[in-house]
């Protein structure tokens, strides 16, 4: 889980809503942190997919695999 690594969707996770990730590589560029007014900190993942910034929640790690060693 390092920034600068390439990831792809695991084959078993191909499902509705994931079509734009299918058979493509995404570059993990870091995290996006939201500090809510009620004190809750939310940390999301940031990827570049087809030149577009994509933000996912932490549970997305289980859907992808590193292809960049």
Secondary structure, DSSP 8 states (H G I E B T S, - for coil): --TT-EEEE-GGG--TT-TTTTT-EEEEEEEEEEE-TTS-EEEEEEEEETTEEEEE-GGGGGGEEES--
